[in-house]
């Protein structure tokens, strides 16, 4: 995509954005990339840690003299032209002229409020906080449409990248059997030592040495690989959250509520995500899922990238493509197309420029609540328990995430991130879904947005 073409109709235009959660990892990648794009300007950055935010900006090369901390509306008004304003109060963003808000707090209640204020003021919104989107994304997209602005997922995050890949495949007339992404951390196995490493954790997994090739009985091989992990945790709440966003924008839903999470090598994906009648895992066409990449130390990572598995058509065409190195199933009926990357904020400027300059969203302009990111109690949760959210993946204590197709979900099920930080109004037994009637003290506006999105 040519940078100048994006500005072809508005050659003198500068796109101005505000950013919440501005000291986080995603924010760093966006701010670093912005330094390379002279017509994209961060006019205001919001984070609770202003000293840390200032230090980050200076480390990235933003001139210290251009960074102005503002604690109230008067200081915003008196700031010099061209300054980048640093604020801890997101309410101050209302008074700062800008084109698009990048919401990256990860806080459902706060992120929803900030995004609604931006939309109400006639500003575009790029939603990075997947937690917000899974509860209120459908409603906010409708609000934005009514205001004539864009509500969009952000390129560089897996949801937008996968939505784009699904759209590309559908445009080509390909039938999507499965779509998804790799988990965040690879399973790096060294057959010489029998040691398997996942990020900083290592385990002895000698049985994996005999399981590096996918056998004729695919489910049996995958079960044996899972057993060889000796209980190593390989799923993450963030994965479910991201796939819920994809479901809203594509209509694809999970095959099973826990997702399959096969331990897979890249070359096997077309075989694994084949229909069950052809020996694969998938019960029906049109599902989303996550896999755990199994690789050797000298093999490249999938890097949290995205994939689609499609049904092939003309046999000789796909045989020729297989000879060129593309991933085609052993029976020739399925092919996997994939992008082995997600570059976070490095890619996000494309979403910002497309939204502001061309009124285009990276996802669907009309998402719908095709799936529900819900939660099941791991053990019994006593009445009066606060369901705290925390950790790198924003887990909810005592609750495991599940991704339900809406038609399969019971009436009144609570979205996981509406339940986060709420209190249980009754005992929730082990294995039970958390329902709206089971929680109290949740944010009223966020609950109403959820219910509106179901209508």
KAFENGI-V797114 format. One record per pair of residues at least 12 apart in sequence whose C-alpha atoms are under 10 Angstrom apart, sorted by sequence separation. I is the first residue (numbers start at 0). J is the second residue. If there is no record, write none. Layout:
# KAFENGI-V797114
I:J  I:J
This chain:
# KAFENGI-V797114
18:30  29:41  44:56  66:78  67:79  101:113  102:114  114:126  139:151  165:177  184:196  185:197  186:198  192:204  193:205  194:206  195:207  272:284  291:303  325:337  349:361  350:362  384:396  386:398  402:414  423:435  424:436  425:437  53:66  65:78  66:79  100:113  101:114  137:150  165:178  184:197  185:198  188:201  192:205  193:206  194:207  210:223  211:224  259:272  290:303  318:331  321:334  384:397  401:414  402:415  423:436  424:437  425:438  30:44  53:67  65:79  68:82  70:84  100:114  136:150  164:178  165:179  183:197  184:198  187:201  188:202  190:204  191:205  193:207  194:208  209:223  210:224  239:253  272:286  289:303  317:331  320:334  347:361  400:414  401:415  423:437  424:438  425:439  53:68  65:80  66:81  67:82  68:83  69:84  70:85  71:86  99:114  102:117  111:126  124:139  136:151  164:179  183:198  184:199  186:201  188:203  189:204  190:205  193:208  209:224  317:332  400:415  418:433  422:437  423:438  424:439  65:81  66:82  67:83  68:84  69:85  70:86  71:87  75:91  100:116  101:117  110:126  124:140  136:152  162:178  188:204  189:205  190:206  192:208  207:223  208:224  242:258  272:288  289:305  311:327  315:331  317:333  380:396  399:415  418:434  421:437  422:438  423:439  424:440  65:82  66:83  67:84  68:85  69:86  70:87  71:88  74:91  75:92  100:117  110:127  111:128  114:131  161:178  162:179  188:205  190:207  191:208  206:223  207:224  210:227  239:256  289:306  310:327  311:328  314:331  317:334  380:397  398:415  415:432  418:435  421:438  422:439  423:440  26:44  50:68  64:82  65:83  66:84  67:85  68:86  69:87  70:88  72:90  73:91  76:94  99:117  100:118  110:128  161:179  189:207  190:208  206:224  207:225  239:257  288:306  308:326  309:327  310:328  313:331  314:332  379:397  380:398  415:433  417:435  420:438  421:439  422:440  423:441  49:68  64:83  65:84  66:85  67:86  68:87  69:88  71:90  72:91  75:94  76:95  98:117  99:118  110:129  111:130  112:131  124:143  132:151  161:180  188:207  189:208  190:209  207:226  208:227  239:258  261:280  271:290  287:306  308:327  312:331  313:332  376:395  377:396  378:397  379:398  413:432  414:433  415:434  418:437  419:438  420:439  421:440  422:441  49:69  62:82  63:83  71:91  72:92  75:95  89:109  93:113  97:117  110:130  111:131  123:143  132:152  160:180  188:208  204:224  206:226  207:227  238:258  287:307  308:328  311:331  312:332  376:396  377:397  378:398  395:415  412:432  413:433  414:434  418:438  420:440  421:441  62:83  70:91  72:93  73:94  89:110  92:113  105:126  107:128  110:131  111:132  118:139  122:143  158:179  190:211  206:227  207:228  259:280  286:307  310:331  311:332  312:333  374:395  376:397  377:398  378:399  394:415  395:416  398:419  411:432  412:433  413:434  414:435  417:438  418:439  420:441  421:442  21:43  22:44  44:66  61:83  69:91  72:94  90:112  99:121  100:122  101:123  102:124  103:125  104:126  105:127  106:128  107:129  108:130  109:131  110:132  118:140  121:143  157:179  158:180  204:226  205:227  206:228  259:281  268:290  285:307  286:308  310:332  311:333  312:334  375:397  376:398  377:399  394:416  411:433  412:434  413:435  418:440  419:441  420:442  14:37  15:38  16:39  17:40  18:41  21:44  22:45  23:46  43:66  45:68  71:94  72:95  89:112  90:113  93:116  98:121  99:122  100:123  101:124  102:125  103:126  104:127  105:128  106:129  107:130  108:131  111:134  115:138  119:142  123:146  129:152  157:180  188:211  204:227  205:228  234:257  285:308  309:332  310:333  311:334  374:397  375:398  376:399  377:400  393:416  395:418  396:419  409:432  411:434  412:435  413:436  417:440  418:441  419:442  13:37  14:38  15:39  16:40  17:41  18:42  19:43  20:44  21:45  22:46  31:55  42:66  43:67  44:68  89:113  92:116  93:117  98:122  99:123  100:124  101:125  102:126  103:127  104:128  105:129  106:130  107:131  111:135  115:139  118:142  119:143  121:145  122:146  123:147  124:148  125:149  126:150  127:151  128:152  157:181  203:227  204:228  234:258  284:308  285:309  309:333  310:334  311:335  374:398  375:399  376:400  395:419  396:420  408:432  410:434  411:435  412:436  413:437  417:441  418:442  13:38  14:39  15:40  16:41  17:42  18:43  19:44  20:45  21:46  22:47  27:52  30:55  31:56  34:59  43:68  92:117  97:122  98:123  99:124  100:125  101:126  102:127  103:128  104:129  105:130  106:131  107:132  110:135  111:136  114:139  118:143  121:146  122:147  123:148  124:149  125:150  126:151  127:152  128:153  202:227  203:228  204:229  234:259  265:290  284:309  308:333  309:334  310:335  373:398  374:399  375:400  394:419  395:420  409:434  410:435  411:436  412:437  413:438  416:441  417:442  12:38  13:39  14:40  15:41  16:42  17:43  18:44  19:45  20:46  21:47  22:48  30:56  34:60  43:69  90:116  96:122  97:123  98:124  99:125  100:126  101:127  102:128  103:129  104:130  105:131  107:133  108:134  117:143  118:144  119:145  120:146  121:147  122:148  123:149  124:150  125:151  126:152  127:153  202:228  203:229  234:260  254:280  255:281  264:290  265:291  284:310  308:334  309:335  373:399  374:400  375:401  393:419  411:437  417:443  11:38  12:39  13:40  14:41  15:42  16:43  17:44  18:45  19:46  20:47  21:48  22:49  31:58  32:59  34:61  56:83  89:116  93:120  101:128  102:129  103:130  104:131  105:132  107:134  108:135  115:142  118:145  119:146  121:148  122:149  123:150  124:151  125:152  126:153  127:154  129:156  202:229  233:260  254:281  255:282  261:288  262:289  263:290  264:291  265:292  307:334  308:335  309:336  373:400  374:401  388:415  10:38  14:42  15:43  16:44  17:45  18:46  19:47  20:48  21:49  22:50  27:55  31:59  103:131  107:135  111:139  115:143  118:146  120:148  121:149  122:150  123:151  124:152  125:153  127:155  233:261  253:281  254:282  258:286  259:287  260:288  261:289  262:290  263:291  264:292  265:293  307:335  308:336  372:400  373:401  374:402  388:416  417:445  418:446  22:51  23:52  26:55  27:56  30:59  31:60  56:85  93:122  102:131  114:143  118:147  119:148  124:153  125:154  127:156  129:158  202:231  233:262  254:283  258:287  259:288  260:289  261:290  262:291  263:292  264:293  265:294  306:335  307:336  308:337  372:401  373:402  374:403  386:415  416:445  417:446  21:51  22:52  30:60  31:61  118:148  201:231  254:284  258:288  259:289  260:290  261:291  262:292  263:293  264:294  306:336  307:337  371:401  372:402  373:403  386:416  388:418  389:419  21:52  22:53  28:59  30:61  117:148  118:149  127:158  200:231  254:285  255:286  257:288  258:289  259:290  260:291  261:292  262:293  263:294  264:295  305:336  306:337  307:338  371:402  372:403  387:418  388:419  389:420  398:429  399:430  401:432  6:38  20:52  22:54  23:55  27:59  43:75  53:85  118:150  127:159  195:227  252:284  253:285  254:286  255:287  256:288  257:289  258:290  259:291  260:292  261:293  262:294  305:337  306:338  370:402  371:403  372:404  386:418  387:419  388:420  397:429  398:430  400:432  414:446  417:449  22:55  52:85  195:228  251:284  252:285  253:286  254:287  255:288  304:337  305:338  306:339  370:403  371:404  372:405  385:418  386:419  387:420  388:421  398:431  399:432  413:446  2:36  21:55  22:56  52:86  197:231  228:262  251:285  252:286  253:287  254:288  265:299  304:338  305:339  369:403  370:404  371:405  385:419  386:420  387:421  398:432  21:56  50:85  52:87  197:232  225:260  250:285  251:286  252:287  253:288  265:300  272:307  273:308  303:338  304:339  305:340  369:404  370:405  371:406  373:408  385:420  386:421  387:422  398:433  414:449  2:38  49:85  114:150  197:233  225:261  249:285  250:286  251:287  252:288  253:289  265:301  272:308  273:309  274:310  301:337  302:338  303:339  304:340  305:341  368:404  369:405  370:406  371:407  384:420  385:421  386:422  413:449  48:85  49:86  224:261  225:262  250:287  251:288  264:301  269:306  271:308  272:309  273:310  301:338  302:339  303:340  304:341  368:405  369:406  370:407  371:408  384:421  385:422  386:423  413:450  42:80  47:85  48:86  49:87  224:262  249:287  268:306  269:307  270:308  301:339  302:340  303:341  304:342  370:408  374:412  383:421  384:422  385:423  42:81  43:82  44:83  45:84  46:85  47:86  48:87  221:260  222:261  223:262  224:263  268:307  269:308  300:339  301:340  302:341  303:342  373:412  374:413  383:422  384:423  385:424  411:450  41:81  42:82  43:83  44:84  45:85  46:86  47:87  221:261  222:262  246:286  268:308  269:309  299:339  300:340  301:341  302:342  372:412  373:413  374:414  375:415  382:422  383:423  384:424  40:81  41:82  42:83  43:84  44:85  45:86  46:87  47:88  220:261  221:262  246:287  269:310  371:412  372:413  373:414  374:415  381:422  382:423  383:424  384:425  41:83  42:84  43:85  44:86  45:87  46:88  47:89  186:228  220:262  221:263  245:287  371:413  372:414  373:415  374:416  381:423  382:424  383:425  384:426  40:83  41:84  42:85  43:86  44:87  45:88  46:89  218:261  220:263  371:414  372:415  373:416  380:423  381:424  382:425  383:426  384:427  45:89  243:287  371:415  372:416  373:417  374:418  381:425  382:426  44:89  45:90  242:287  373:418  374:419  380:425  381:426  382:427  43:89  45:91  242:288  380:426  381:427  45:92  186:233  242:289  379:426  380:427  381:428  43:91  44:92  185:233  379:427  380:428  405:453  43:92  99:148  184:233  239:288  378:427  379:428  380:429  42:92  98:148  99:149  100:150  101:151  183:233  184:234  213:263  217:267  221:271  238:288  239:289  377:427  378:428  379:429  99:150  101:152  102:153  182:233  183:234  184:235  212:263  213:264  238:289  376:427  377:428  378:429  379:430  380:431  43:95  101:153  182:234  183:235  211:263  212:264  278:330  375:427  376:428  377:429  378:430  379:431  386:438  42:95  43:96  182:235  211:264  213:266  217:270  218:271  277:330  375:428  376:429  377:430  378:431  385:438  42:96  43:97  183:237  213:267  217:271  375:429  376:430  377:431  384:438  385:439  42:97  182:237  183:238  212:267  234:289  273:328  277:332  375:430  376:431  377:432  382:437  383:438  385:440  41:97  42:98  182:238  234:290  270:326  272:328  277:333  374:430  375:431  376:432  382:438  383:439  40:97  43:100  44:101  45:102  46:103  181:238  213:270  218:275  233:290  234:291  269:326  270:327  271:328  374:431  375:432  376:433  41:99  45:103  46:104  180:238  213:271  217:275  233:291  266:324  268:326  269:327  270:328  274:332  374:432  375:433  41:100  45:104  179:238  221:280  266:325  267:326  268:327  269:328  270:329  273:332  274:333  373:432  374:433  375:434  41:101  218:278  266:326  267:327  268:328  269:329  270:330  273:333  373:433  374:434  180:241  217:278  218:279  265:326  266:327  267:328  269:330  270:331  272:333  273:334  373:434  179:241  180:242  216:278  217:279  218:280  266:328  267:329  269:331  270:332  271:333  272:334  273:335  179:242  215:278  216:279  217:280  269:332  270:333  272:335  21:85  178:242  269:333  270:334  21:86  268:333  269:334  270:335  17:83  21:87  179:245  268:334  269:335  17:84  18:85  19:86  20:87  178:245  267:334  268:335  269:336  17:85  19:87  267:335  268:336  19:88  20:89  224:293  266:335  268:337  19:89  265:335  18:89  17:89  29:101  179:251  265:337  19:92  178:251  18:92  177:251  178:252  179:253  265:339  17:92  26:101  176:251  177:252  178:253  26:102  175:251  177:253  186:262  26:103  177:254  185:262  186:263  17:95  25:103  26:104  182:260  186:264  16:95  17:96  24:103  181:260  16:96  17:97  21:101  23:103  158:238  161:241  162:242  165:245  180:260  181:261  182:262  15:96  16:97  17:98  18:99  19:100  20:101  21:102  22:103  23:104  157:238  161:242  181:262  368:449  15:97  16:98  17:99  18:100  19:101  20:102  21:103  22:104  23:105  158:240  159:241  162:244  163:245  166:248  181:263  211:293  14:97  15:98  16:99  17:100  18:101  19:102  20:103  21:104  158:241  162:245  165:248  166:249  211:294  14:98  15:99  16:100  17:101  18:102  19:103  20:104  157:241  158:242  161:245  162:246  165:249  181:265  211:295  368:452  369:453  13:98  14:99  15:100  16:101  17:102  18:103  19:104  20:105  156:241  157:242  158:243  159:244  160:245  162:247  163:248  367:452  368:453  18:104  19:105  20:106  158:244  159:245  162:248  163:249  165:251  207:293  366:452  367:453  368:454  157:244  158:245  161:248  162:249  367:454  157:245  158:246  161:249  159:248  20:110  158:248  19:110  177:268  152:244  177:269  152:245  176:269  19:113  178:272  177:272  152:248  176:272  177:273  197:293  176:273  177:274  176:274  195:293  195:294  195:295  196:296  26:127  195:296  25:127  177:281  176:281  185:290  186:291  187:292  188:293  189:294  190:295  16:122  133:239  176:282  177:283  178:284  182:288  183:289  185:291  186:292  187:293  188:294  189:295  190:296  16:123  17:124  18:125  20:127  130:237  133:240  137:244  176:283  177:284  178:285  179:286  180:287  181:288  182:289  183:290  184:291  185:292  186:293  187:294  188:295  189:296  16:124  19:127  20:128  129:237  132:240  133:241  136:244  176:284  177:285  178:286  179:287  180:288  181:289  182:290  183:291  184:292  185:293  186:294  187:295  188:296  189:297  16:125  19:128  131:240  132:241  133:242  134:243  175:284  176:285  177:286  178:287  179:288  180:289  181:290  182:291  183:292  184:293  185:294  186:295  187:296  188:297  129:239  130:240  133:243  134:244  137:247  174:284  175:285  176:286  177:287  178:288  179:289  180:290  181:291  182:292  185:295  186:296  187:297  129:240  130:241  132:243  133:244  136:247  137:248  174:285  175:286  176:287  177:288  178:289  179:290  180:291  181:292  187:298  128:240  129:241  132:244  133:245  136:248  175:287  177:289  180:292  128:241  129:242  130:243  131:244  133:246  187:300  248:361  249:362  129:243  130:244  133:247  186:300  248:362  249:363  288:402  129:244  132:247  185:300  247:362  248:363  256:371  287:402  184:300  185:301  247:363  248:364  249:365  250:366  256:372  184:301  185:302  245:362  248:365  249:366  250:367  252:369  253:370  256:373  183:301  184:302  185:303  244:362  245:363  247:365  248:366  249:367  250:368  251:369  252:370  181:300  182:301  183:302  184:303  247:366  248:367  250:369  251:370  252:371  181:301  182:302  183:303  246:366  247:367  248:368  249:369  250:370  180:301  181:302  182:303  183:304  245:366  246:367  247:368  248:369  180:302  181:303  182:304  244:366  246:368  247:369  180:303  181:304  182:305  244:367  246:369  247:370  179:303  180:304  181:305  244:368  245:369  246:370  247:371  179:304  180:305  181:306  243:368  244:369  245:370  246:371  29:155  179:305  180:306  243:369  244:370  246:372  28:155  178:305  179:306  180:307  243:370  244:371  178:306  179:307  242:370  243:371  244:372  177:306  178:307  179:308  243:372  25:155  177:307  178:308  242:372  243:373  25:156  176:307  177:308  178:309  240:371  241:372  175:307  176:308  177:309  239:371  240:372  174:307  175:308  176:309  177:310  239:372  240:373  173:307  174:308  175:309  176:310  239:373  173:308  174:309  175:310  173:309  174:310  175:311  236:372  173:310  174:311  173:311  174:312  236:374  168:307  173:312  165:305  168:308  169:309  164:305  165:306  168:309  163:305  164:306  165:307  257:399  161:304  162:305  164:307  165:308  257:400  258:401  160:304  161:305  256:400  257:401  258:402  160:305  161:306  256:401  257:402  258:403  157:303  159:305  160:306  161:307  255:401  256:402  257:403  156:303  157:304  158:305  255:402  256:403  156:304  157:305  253:401  254:402  255:403  256:404  155:304  253:402  254:403  255:404  252:402  253:403  254:404  252:403  253:404  256:407  240:392  252:404  240:393  251:404  252:405  237:391  238:392  250:404  236:391  237:392  235:391  236:392  237:393  246:402  176:333  178:335  180:337  235:392  236:393  237:394  175:333  176:334  177:335  178:336  179:337  180:338  181:339  235:393  236:394  243:401  246:404  174:333  175:334  176:335  178:337  180:339  181:340  235:394  236:395  243:402  175:335  180:340  240:400  242:402  243:403  180:341  239:400  240:401  243:404  236:398  238:400  239:401  240:402  236:399  237:400  239:402  235:399  236:400  235:400  236:401  234:400  168:336  164:336  164:337  164:338  240:415  161:337  240:416  161:338  160:338  236:415  160:340  161:341  160:341  159:341  160:342  157:340  158:341  160:343  156:340  157:341  155:340  156:341  157:342  155:341  156:342  157:343  160:346  154:341  155:342  156:343  154:342  155:343  156:344  159:347  154:343  155:344  156:345  153:343  154:344  155:345  156:346  153:344  154:345  155:346  156:347  159:350  154:346  155:347  153:346  154:347  155:348  153:347  154:348  155:349  152:347  153:348  154:349  155:350  153:349  154:350  166:362  153:350  154:351  166:363  152:350  153:351  163:361  151:350  152:351  162:361  163:362  151:351  162:362  163:363  159:360  160:361  161:362  162:363  149:351  151:353  159:361  160:362  151:354  158:361  159:362  149:353  150:354  158:362  159:363  149:354  148:354  149:355  154:360  148:355  151:358  153:360  154:361  149:357  150:358  151:359  152:360  153:361  154:362  149:358  150:359  151:360  152:361  153:362  148:358  149:359  150:360  151:361  152:362  147:358  148:359  149:360  150:361  151:362  152:363  148:360  149:361  150:362  151:363  150:363  151:364  150:364  149:364  150:365  127:343  127:344  127:347  144:364  143:364  144:365  125:347  140:363  141:364  140:364  141:365  125:350  140:365  141:366  124:350  125:351  140:366  141:367  124:351  137:364  138:365  139:366  140:367  123:351  137:365  138:366  125:354  136:365  137:366  138:367  124:354  136:366  137:367  138:368  123:354  124:355  136:367  137:368  123:355  136:368  122:355  135:368  134:368  123:358  125:360  133:368  124:360  125:361  123:360  133:370  134:371  133:371  134:372  133:372  133:373  130:372  101:347  101:351  100:351  99:351  98:351  99:352  98:352  99:354  98:354  99:355  98:355  98:356  130:393  134:413  135:414  134:414  133:414  134:415  135:416  106:388  133:415  134:416  135:417  133:416  134:417  130:414  132:416  133:417  130:415  131:416  130:416  131:417  105:392  106:393  129:416  130:417  105:393  130:419  138:445  108:416  39:348  107:416  108:417  135:444  138:447  139:448  106:416  107:417  135:445  138:448  139:449  141:451  33:344  108:419  134:445  135:446  137:448  138:449  141:452  32:344  33:345  36:348  39:351  107:419  108:420  134:446  135:447  136:448  137:449  138:450  139:451  140:452  29:342  31:344  32:345  39:352  106:419  107:420  134:447  135:448  136:449  138:451  139:452  28:342  29:343  30:344  31:345  32:346  33:347  38:352  131:445  134:448  135:449  137:451  138:452  28:343  29:344  30:345  32:347  33:348  134:449  135:450  137:452  138:453  27:343  28:344  29:345  32:348  133:449  134:450  135:451  136:452  137:453  138:454  25:342  26:343  27:344  28:345  29:346  132:449  135:452  25:343  26:344  27:345  28:346  29:347  30:348  134:452  135:453  24:343  25:344  26:345  28:347  29:348  24:344  25:345  25:347  112:444  108:441  109:442  111:444  112:445  14:348  108:442  111:445  16:351  107:442  108:443  15:351  108:444  109:445  14:351  15:352  108:445  111:448  14:352  107:445  108:446  13:352  16:355  15:355  14:355  13:355  14:356  13:356  5:349  12:356  6:352  2:349  5:352  6:353  9:356  5:353  8:356  0:349  7:356  8:357  2:352  6:356  5:356  6:357  5:357
